[in-house]
Amino acid sequence: MQKFISKLSKPLQGTRFWHPFSPLRTSLADEHANEARGAGAQQGPSPDAAEETTPRKLSARERLGYLSHLRTSLSAINFISSTSYQGGGKAKVVQAIVRRGVLRKKKIVAVKKMNYHKDMKIPKFSNEFVHEIEILAGLVHENVVRLIGFVEQLEKGEAWIVLSWHPNGNVSEFLATGEWEIPERVSLIKDTFEGLAYLHSRKPPICHGDLKSFNILVSSSYRAIITDFGSARVLDKLAERVVPEDRGQTTRWNPTTEEAKIRVGTTGNQLTLTGPSWSLRWAPPEVVNGATTSLSSDIWSAGWVCWEIMTNQVPFPELDLEGVITLMVIQGKVPSTREEAQLSQITGLCSLMTDCWEFDPVDRPDVAQCQNEVAWMPSIPPSGVRVPSLELLLEMGKLHLSHGRYKKAALLFQQALAVAQLAGGSEAIANALSALGKTYFFQTKYSEAEKSLIRAQKIYALTGNDHETLRPKSSSPKQQQIWTRIGNDHGRAKALHGLGSLYRSQTKYSEAEESLLHAQQIFTRIGNDKRRANALCGLGELYRLQTKYSEAEESLLQAQHIFTRIGDDHGRANALQGLGDLYYLQTKDSEAEELFVQAQQIWTHIGNDHGRANALHGLGSLYRSQTKYSEAEESLLQAQQIFTRIGNDIGRADALRGLGDLYRALTKYSEAEESLILAGQIYTRTGNDQGRANALHGLGDLYYLQNKDSEAEESFVQAQQIYTRIGNDHGRANVFQGLGGLYRSQTKYSEAEESLLQAQQIFTRIDNDQGRADALRGLGELYRSQTKYSEAAESFVQAQQIYTRLGDDLGRANTLRGLGHLHLAQGRNVKSASFYAEARDLYARLGRLDDQEDASRRLATVSQERYSS
């Protein structure tokens, strides 16, 4: 063992640590003239000058004099029992009752008794005790342990720190008492980052120095409380994330206690670095290698705290040998977070932990970034009652909803609604209804979604929905009324946003716009930027569906700007993906690709697999339209694999449908049919009527290309029936277009015209100019087949005008080619050649090689005929 300790200590020789100056006495250096640190240690102009400029170290007794208001009489403390609790290697913690103040009011406290033994030097023991008191005296935060007082007889080796008592023990002990749901565990993680953020944001910042589950308590209200500041240090400056050896700078500690080299010792199966003390299992590689501790060191340890809270395991639980643990730490070996059952259900936390465990401290996130990453994760403080509370049911439902597990989410929200109805709380009923309505929307159960959301909105309008996140903890009655109204508005706006999304999916665009605008106005008035940006994203998608591209772009850019300003990566990725979808429709392929890639990178960074898969799906559709079929297949297969892994059946079905469309374009008809049929089966099993109708529509297009007219018509008609039943006019119009093409190929011209005219009328009514232009182009092709050349020309020209206004170059190119066919049929070769040439150039610019080749071939044929004649 001695050889091992000697070997481990070599890289640590010469590393020196400075201790913090008391936050309460930042001006004492100006008030005291102190003697030089040692005779002859530093040559100066004169002894007098050195005496004037070098501060004198205050003794422990002098430093305690500034903290006399915290001194507690030994007689005021009565120990409840002799049982001691885990307090680290330097102390033991005992529960006691303290009587303080004029009324001698009793209070249960924790007394941390510092361990003293005969081999210790009194000055060192005293300095360590005073150092911890000085740190604690300046801290006031709900997630940091509170200093109540101290008792000391330093000359006799007696030193006690009196702290607030928290009955649930440390996090490790608490989690061992029961089975805790993921939102409850996430709540403890959020609390830990809140407390750490408070320490790191102090001026100067404080590095805790020994963060682990044993040093995080759980209060009576089940909140995480950071404790044990024996290793804490106050940093001189804000360059806290820089490691001196790597960056050529020095991060110093304020000198108030004796400097100490790192010493290595063993306690049980733990190897401990002391002076300052770091438990090896939680220590970052740079500290074990001899670097000075920093705020980034705390972030490394915070990653392990997340691991402990989610898995109930300490770091490297399978290892007992100190040398093996040391090697693992120095090499930066960390576990695969996604292989853990609990962690795999919340991928964003997996990604955050991986970032916290970056080997280079500079690459680790700061605590503010950690807070942003966990802020959106569903959470609720644990409860001592093991029957799930209403709040826990809602948070568990949100977790499943965020991962596309809609059936589980709906079941939990239904349970929450039943609990709320039994309790008779209007606000709780509205919250459950709102969540249930959102879930029904994702399941395309539109009538149930509408009923739930309208009920929730009515309740919010009649009652004060005073969310705790909005209401201040103490305020005047007038302020309480204001905050009640704001809370009420917040609930109403959320319900309106949900209704807007629902109406948009049902192509009830005027109702959707009204609901989303109203929601946006409320969120703006109450100052909720995140929700306002979400409403803007909803408006952007609505305007995109209506082919109001300038309004869509404006809304999405506003949303992106807000999300960027408030540091919401999740929202920013959503806005970028919305812009990508918009530019894709406008055939702005390079811009669309760049935005999809950016969104995918953000989703990957924050660990949101659902978002990442959606971005890959968008890229797949883009590449398919560019005839980059190998890239399209790769993207769509990746999306399908991710959706399958995270258990998102709807996403998997969407990706399969995209693959079906791709294989159809590649004339791989059997693979296309297999993908579309499988997608339809998943949609049917999950009760997603819209998806099922989309898959049937895709099969209709596939059978039409294979000349399987009866199967094509049957698929189109089934899709039409579903779209009609769920009120999706956009889908109905698309099917009418498909039927129009099918009937034209069968020379059923009257049925074809009727279908295409109905499609045009619906698209016109729902303000979808893109669809209207497509229907007009279909009519142009139909009239050309019937030799109704004037009607055909009129339809083509109208379609061309719309495509030009929308900036849809692909639609323009297709219409130009249709005009070429029209004029060729009339023997107008010169005009025909002109249209073919213009279409060819547009196809070339868009990268549509097959279409470009077709237009070029037709142009060559027309030109040859023209010259031969």
N, C-alpha and C positions, 0 to 999 in steps of 0.2 A: 504493500500500500504506500509505503514511504517513497518507493521508486516512482510509483505512478504520480503521486502528488508532486514530487520534484520535477518530473517530466512535464506535467500540466502547467506548473508554475513558471517554467522558463519563459514562455512568450509574454508573461505578465509582469516580469521583473521591470522595475523602473516606472511602472504606471502609477501615477499619483492622482488622488482624488481630493477635491476641495469641497468644503461643506458650506451650506447656504447661510447667508447673512439674514438675520431675522427680518421678516417683512414689516414688523412693527417698529423697527428702529433704523429706517433707511437714512436718517439724517445724523446718526450718532457719530459717524466718521468726521463730521464737521465740528462736533462739539467736544471731542476728546483728542488730546495730543498724545499719541502712543509711541512707545519706544520701538527701536528697530527689532526685526525678528531674531537676530542673533549677531553677536559681536563679530565683526569682520566678514559677515556674510555678503556685504555689498559695499563697495567703496563709493563715497559721495564727496561733494565739495567740502563739507565740514560736518562734524558731529551734530552741530545745532540744526543745520539744514535737514540732515537725515531724520532728526527727532521731530522736526515740524511736519515732514511729508509722509512718514511711515506710520500707519495706524497701529495702535497698541491692541493686542488681543485682549478682549475682556474675559475675565474668569467666568466660570459657570455660575458662581454665586452672584456676580454683578449682572449677568444676563437675566437671571431669574428675578432680579430686583425690578426689572421692567415688566414682569408678568405677575406681580404680587396680587393683582385682583383675581387671579385664578387659583391662588393658594387655598387649599382645603385642609381643615383641621383633621388630624388622625382620629379624634374622638367623634367626628361627624359621620364616620363610615362604619357600618355594621355589615359584616359579611353574612350572606344568607346561608351559604353552605361552604364546605371546604373543597367542593368539586371544582377543578380548574378546567378551562377550555383551551383549545389549541390557540397559542399566541405566538408561534414561531419559535426559533431556537434561542432567542434572547429574552423571552418573557413568557409568563403564563397569565391567563385572563380568568378572573373570578367575579361572579355576580355578587353585588352588594346593594345596600340601601344607603343613600347619602341624605343628610339633613342639612339644608342650606337656607340662608335668608333669615329675616326677622321671625317669620312664622315657623321656621324649622320644618318646612314642608318636606315630606319624604319623597324620594325618587329612586327608582331602580336604575342602577348604573352598571357598567362594566369597568372593573379595575384591572388595568394592565400592570402587573408587577414585574419590573425589570429584574432579570436574573443577575445576581452578583456572586462571584466566587473569589476565593483568596488569591488566585493567580492574576486577577484583573487589577489594573491600576485605577485608583479612584479618579484621577483627572479624566482618563478616557471614558470610564463609566459615566461620569458626570456630564461630560460633553455630549455623549450620545443621547442621554436622557433629555438634556436641555434642547438639543437640536430638534428632537421630535416634538417637544412642547412648542418651540418657536414656530415650526411648520404648521402645526395644528391650530395654533392661536389665531392665525390669519385666514382660516378657511370657514366659509359658511355656504353650504350647498346641500340640497335635499338628497343628493347621491354621494355625499362624503360624510364620514363619521364626524360627530360633533364633540369637541373638547369641552368638558364640564369643569375640570380643575386638575390639580396635581397635589400630591403629598410627597415630601422628600425629607430625608435625613442623609444627605449625600456622604457625609463623613463616615456614616455607619453602613454605607452601601444599600440604603433603602430608598427606592424611587418608584412611585406609583403614578400612573396616568389614569385619570377618571374620565371615562368616555360614555356616550349614549349607549344604552343597552338595546340590542336587537334580538328578539327571542327565537328567531328561526335559524340561528347559527349561520355558518358560512354557506355559500352557494352549493358547494360539494355535499355538505351535510343535508341541506334542504332538499336537493334534487333526489337524494336517496330515500326520502320519506314517502314518495308516491310516484305515480305515472303522470307526467306532465305533458300537456299538448304543446305543439310547436309554437303557437302564438304566445303561450305563457313563457316559454323559454326565450323567445325573441324579445319579449318585454324586459327580461333581466339583462339581455345583451344591450338593448337600447339604453337602459339605465346606466350600465357600466360606461358606455361611450359618453353619456351626458356628464357623469362625474369626471371622466378623464378629460373631456373638453374643458370643463371648468378649471382643472389643474393646469392644462397646457395653455390656457388663455390668460392666466394670471400675468401680471407685469411686475417683476419678471416671471416667466413661466416656471412651473414646477414639474419635474420628472419624478414619477412615483418610485420607480426603481425596483419594485418587487411585485408586479401585478400578477395575480394568479387567483384561482377560485377560492383558495383558503383565505385570501385577503379581501374577499368581497362578501359582505354580510347580507342577509335578507331581513328586512324590517318587518314589523307587525302588519304593515299594509302591503307586504310582499314586493317591496321595491329593493333594488340592489344598492348597497352602500359600500363604497370603497373605504378600506381601513388599513392600518399598519403602515405608518409613515416613517419607520425607522431607517429606511434606505432612500427616502425622498431627498431630492436635491433641488435647489433653486438655481436656475441658469442665469448667467450674466447677461445674455443677449438672446435675440430671437433666431439666431442661426442654429437652432436646436437640432436640426435634422442632419447637420454636417458631421461626419466622423473625421477627427483630426488626421489620422494616419492616411486617410484616402484623399483628403482635400487640402492638406497643408495648412490648416487653420487650427486654432486652439479654442475649444469650448471650455471655459473655466467655471469652477464652482466658487461661490463666495466663501472666503475662509472664516468660518466661525467655530469649527471644531477641528480637532487634530486630524491631519492628513493621514491616510492609511493606504497601504498597498493591499491588493487583492490577496486573500488567504484562502486556501482550499481545505475543507474539512468534510467529514461524512456524518450524516444523521440518518440512521436506518438505511433505507435503500436510496436515499437522496444524497447527491453530492452538492454541497453548498459553497458558493463563493461569498466570502464575507469581506466587509470593509470597503464599499457598501456591500450588503448581503444580497446575493442573487441566487435563487434556487435554480440549479443547473437545468432542470427539465424545461423551464420557461425562459431561460436566458438566450438572447439572440447570439448568432455566431460572432459578431464583432466584439461583444463583451467578453466572451470566453477567450477570444484571441487577444484581449488586452486593451481594447479601445475604451474610451470614456463613454459612460452611459449617456443617452440622449433621449429626446422625445420619441425618436424612431424606435428606440429600444422598447419603450412602452407599447408602441403599436405592434411590434412583433409579439409581445406577451399578450396583448389584447386579442390577437388572432387565436392564441391558445386558449384564452378564456372562452371565446366563442365555441371552440372545439369542445371544451369541458362541459359547457352548458348544454350543448346539443347532444353530446354522446355519453355524458356521465363518466367520462374517462379522463385521467390525467395524461399529459404528453408521454408518449412512448410507454404505455402501460405494460407492454410485454417485456420490457427490458429492466433488469435489476443491476447489471454490472456497470459501475461508474464509467469505466473506460469506454464501453460501447456507447453509452449515452453521450459522453463527451464527443466521441467521433461523429455521432449523428448530428449533434448540435453544430459543431464546427463546419461540417459539410453542408449544413442547411437542409438536412433531410426532413421532410414534412410528409404527412399522410395524404392520400388521395381523398379529398373531401367528398367527392361524388359517389364513392363506394359505400358511404355510411347511409343506412336506411333513413334516419331522420333528416340528415343534411341533403340527401338527394331530392327531397321534396321541396327544397327552398334554394334553388340554384344561385340566386343572387348572393346569398350568404356564403356559399362555397367560393364564389369568385372573390368576394371581399377578403375572406380568410387567406386565399392564395396570394392576394396583393399584400396583405400584412406580413406574409412570410417571404417577401422578396429578399434575396440574399444581400443585395446592396441596400443599405438603409435609406439612401437617397431616393430609391425607387418605390419605397413604401408610401402609402397615402398618409396624409395628416389626419388628425382626429375629426376635423370638420368634414372631410371627404367620407370618412367612415360613417359619420352621422347621416350624411345625405344618402348613402347607399342603403342604410337600414330603415330610413324614415318611411318608405312606402310599404315595408313588409308588415303584413297583418300581425297585430300583437295585442295582448291584454294582460294586465298583471295577474299572476297566479292567485288562486283562491283556496282557502283552507277547506272549502266544501268540495267534495269530489263529484257531486252532481254538477254537470256542466251548466254554467250560468248562461243567461241570455247573451251577454257580451262575448263570452267565449265561443258560443255557437256561431255568432255572427263572424267573429274573426277567423274561426276554422273554415267557415263557408267561403270567406273572401280568399283564403289561401288556396282552396281547391278551385275556385273560380278563376284565379289568376293563372292557374296551370291548365285550364281547359277541362277540368274534371266536373262537368256541369251537373251530372246526376247527383254526385256526392254533395256538391254545393247546394243544389235545390233541396235535398233532403235535410241538410243542416239548417237552412233558412226556414224551411217549413217547421222544424222543431222550435226554432227561435220564435217564430210567429205564434206557435201554440203556447210557449212559455209566457210571451208578452201578453197574450189575450187572457191567460189565467191571472196574471198579475194586474191586468187592467190599466197598464200604462200606455197612454196615447202615443207618446214619443217613441217608446220601444216598438209598438205595433207599426208605426210609420217607418221606422228604420228597417224592420224585418220585411215589410211589404216592398220597400224600395229595393232592397237587396234581392228579393225574390223576383221582382219585376225585371231587374237587370239580367238575372239568370234565365228567365223565360225568354227574354229577347235573344240571348245567345243560342238558345235551343230552338229558335224560330217559332216559339209558341206565342204568336203575336197577340192573340185576343187575351190570353191570361196575363201577358206582360202589360198590356194596356190597362186592364182592370186593376192590377196591383199598383201600378205607378200612379194612376188617377186617384185611387184610394189614399195612397201615401201623400200625394200632393194636397188633397182636401184636409187630411189630418194636420199636416204641417201648417196649413193656412189658418186652422182653428185653434191650434195649441202652440205653446212656447217650446220650441225644440232647442233647449239651451245646451248645446254641445260643450263638454268640459274643455275641449281644445279651443273653444272660442271665448268662453266666459272667464273673466278674471277671478282669482281666488277670493278677493275681498274688494268690495266696491259699495257705493252708496245705493239706496233703493232706486234712485233715478237711473243710475248706470246699469243696475240689474235689469230694469225694464228695457233699456236700450239693447243690452246684450241678449235678452230673451227674444226680442224682435229680430236681431241679427241671426241668432240661432235658428229661428223659425224660417227666415229667408234662406238660410243656408240649406236647410232640408228641402224647402220648396224648389230651390234652384237645382238641386241634385235630381229631384223627381222630374223637373222640366227637361233637364238634359237627357235623362233616360227616355222620356217621351219623344224628344226630338230625334234621338237615334232610332227609336222604334218606327216613327212615322217616315223617316228617311228610308228605312229598309222596305217599308210598304209603298214607297214612291208617293206618299202623301206629302209632297214637297212644301206646299204652302204651310201646312200645319207644323211640319218639321222646322221650317225656318222661324216661324213664330215662337215655337217652344225654345229653340236654341238661342235666339236673340234675347228672349226674356231671361233665360238662365244667365247669359253673358252679362246682361245689364245688372242683375242682382249681384253676381259675383264681383263685378266692378265696383258696385256701390259699397259692399261690405269689405272690400280690400282683399279678396281671396284670389291672388294672382294665378295660382296653380289651376284652380277650377275654371277661372276665366280663360286661361290658355287652352284647357281641355275643350271648353265650349267653342272656342275659335277653331280648333281642329275639327270638331263636328261640323261646323259651318263650312269649313274648307272642303270636307268630303261631300257635303250636300251640294255645294256649288259645282264641284267637279262632276257629280252625277248629272247635274243640269246643264253641263257643258258651259257654265259661266266661269271660264277659266281665269279671267283677270281677278274676279272676286274671290275665287278659290285660292289663287296664289297670294293675294293680299292677306286673307285670313290665316293661311298656314305660315306665312312669313312672320306675321304678328305673334302667332303662337310660339314659333321657334325662338323669336327674340325674347319673349317672356321666360320661356323655359331656360334659355341660356343665362339670362340675368339672375334667376333665382337658383341656378345650379341644379336643375332637375334633369338629369341625363335620360331618365325614362321617358319623360314628356318630350324632350328634344328629339330623341330617336323616333318617337311617334310622328312628330311634325315633319322630320326629314323623310320618313317613309311616305307620308301623305303627299309631300312635294314630289317625291319620286314617281308615285302613281300618276300624279297630275302631268308631269313632263312626259311620262311614257305615253299617255293618251294623246299628247300634243306632238308625238314623234320627235321630241327633243331627247334623243337616245343617250347622248353623252352626258347631259345633265342628269337624266334619270339614273343612269348607271352609277355616277359619282355619288348621288344621294342615297341610293340603295346600299352602296358599299359603306358609306359613312354610318348609316343607321345600323348596319350589320356589325360594324366595329364597336359601336357603343353598346349594342345588345350583348355582344360577346364580353366586353369589359365588365359590364355590371352583372353578367351571369344570367341574363334573361333569355333562356332558350326559346321560349315562345316567340319573342320578338325577332330573335336571330333567324328562326325558321321562316317567319313571315317575310323578312327581308330577302332570304334566299329564294322564296317563292316568287317575289317580285322580280328578282334578277332572272329567274327561269323564264318568266313570261316575256320579259324584255328580250332575252337572248333568242327565244323562239320567234318573236316578231322580226328579229334581225337575221333569221335563218342561221344563227350560230347554234346549231342543234346539239353539238357535243357539250358546249358550256351550259346550254339550257337543261339538258338531261342531268348533268352533274349537280347543278344547283337544286333542281327539283327532287332528285334522289336524296341529297343531303337534308333538304327540308323534311321529306317524308321520314327519314331515319330519326331526326330529332323529335318530330311530333310523336313517333311511335315510342321512342325512349321515355319521353316525359308523360306518356299516357294521354295525349291530346288527340282523341279520335276524330274530332271535326277537322283539325289541322291536317291530320294524316289523310283524310278523305279529300280535302282541298288539294293537297299535293298530288294525290293519285289522279284527280280530275285534270290537273295541269299536265301530268305525264300523258294522260289519255289524249289531250289536245295536241301535245307534242308528237306522239307516235302517229296520230292521224295525219299531221303535216308531213311526216316522214314516210307516209303510206305503209307504216307497220300496223296494219289494221287489226291483226289478232291481238297484239300487245295493247293497242288503244282500247279495244273492246274489253279486254280483261281488266285494265285499269279503271275504266269507267263503270263497269259492272260492280267491281269491288268497292269503289267509292260510293255507288248507290246503295249497296248493302249496308255500309257503315252508316250512311245518312239515315237509312230506314231504321236501323237498330237503335240509333241515338235519338230518333224522333225529330231529325232536322229536315223539315219539309222543303225548305228553300234549297238546301244542298241536293236533296233527292231530285227536285225538279231540274236543277242545273245539270246533274249527271244525265238525266233522261234527254235533256236538250242536246248535250254533247253526243249521246248515242244517236239521236236523230240526225245530226250533221254527219256522223261517221257512216251510218247506213245509207244516207243520201249519196255520199261519194262512192260507195260500193254498189250503187244501183239497186240496193235492197229497199225498194220503194215502200212496200207494205210495212216493213219493220220501222223504217224512218217515220212514216206517217203515224204509226201507233205510238212511237216514243214521243213525237212532237205533241200529239193529242193528250197523252198522259201528263206531260210537263205542263201543258196549257191548263189542264184541269186543276193541278196543284197551285199554279201561280194565281189562278182565279180565286181559289178557295182561301189562300192566305193574303190576297189583296195586293199582289206584286204586279203592278201594271208594267213596269220595265221588263220583267220576265215575259209577260204576256205578249208585249210588242215584239220582243226578240223571237219568240216562237212563231208569231204571225209572219215574220220575215223568213224564217226557215221554211215554213209551209209554202210561202209564196215562191221560193226558189224550187221546191220540190214539185209543185203543181206546174210551174213553167216548164220544167224538164219533161213533164208528162203531157205537155201541150194542153193542160187543163187551164186555159188562159183566163176564163172568167173567175174560177176559184183562186187563181194566182193573183189576179188584180184585186179581188175582194180582200184577200189576206194582206197584201202589201198596203192597200189603202187604209185598212184598219190599223196596221202597224204605224203608218204615218200619222194618223189621227191621234193615236195614243201618245206617241212621242211629242207631238205638237202640244197636246193637253198638259203633259207633265214637264214641258219646257226642256226637253232633251233634244238639243239641236243635232248632236252627233247621230243619234238614232234616226231622227227625221231625215238627215242627209243620206244615211244608208238606205232608208226605205225609198227615197226618191231615186237613188241610183238603181235600186232593184226594179223600180217601175220603168226606168229608162231601158234597162235590159229586156224587160218583158215587152214593152211597146216596140222595141227594135225587132224582137222575134216575130211580132205580129205585123211587121212592116208599117206600123203607125209611127212614121219617122218624125213628124212634127211634135207629137206628144212625147216621143222619146227624147228629142232634142230639148224640149222644154224642161223635162224632168232632170236630165243631165246638167243643164245650165243652172237650175235651182240648187241641185246638190253641190255643184262646183262652187257656187257663191257662198254656201254655208261652210264648206270645208276651208275655203280661203279665209273667211272671217275667223274661223276657229284656229287657223294655223295648222290644220291637219294635212300634212303633205302626202301621207299615204292615201288618204281618201281622195285628194286631188289627183294623184297619179292614177289611181284605179278609174276615176271618172274620165280622165283624159284618154286612157286606153279604150274605155267604152265609147267615147266620142269618135275615136279612130275607127272602131268597128262600125259605128253608125254611118259615118261618111264613106267608108269603104263599101258598105252595102248599097249605097246610093251612087257608087261609081265616082265619087269625088276624091280621087287619089291624092291630089295635092294637099287638100285639107286633112285627109286621113294621115298622110305622112307627117304633117306638121304636129298633129296630136300625138302620134306614136313617138316622135322625136322628143317632144316635151315630157311625155310620160317616162321614156327611157332615161332622160337626164335626172328626173326626180327619183326614180328607182335607184339609180347609181348613187345619188347623194345619200339616200337612206340605207344603202348597203343591201338592198333587196336584189340579190344577184340573179335568182331564177326569174323574177319579174322583169328585171332589166334585159335578160337574154331573150325573153319572150317578146318584149316590145321591140328590141333590135331586129329580131327575126322577121316580125311583121312589117317593120319599116323597110327592111331590105326587099321583101316580097313586093310591097307596094311600089317602091322605087323602080324595081326591075320591070314591073308591069307598065309603069308610067313611061319609062324610056323605050320599052319595046313597042309601045303603041305610038 
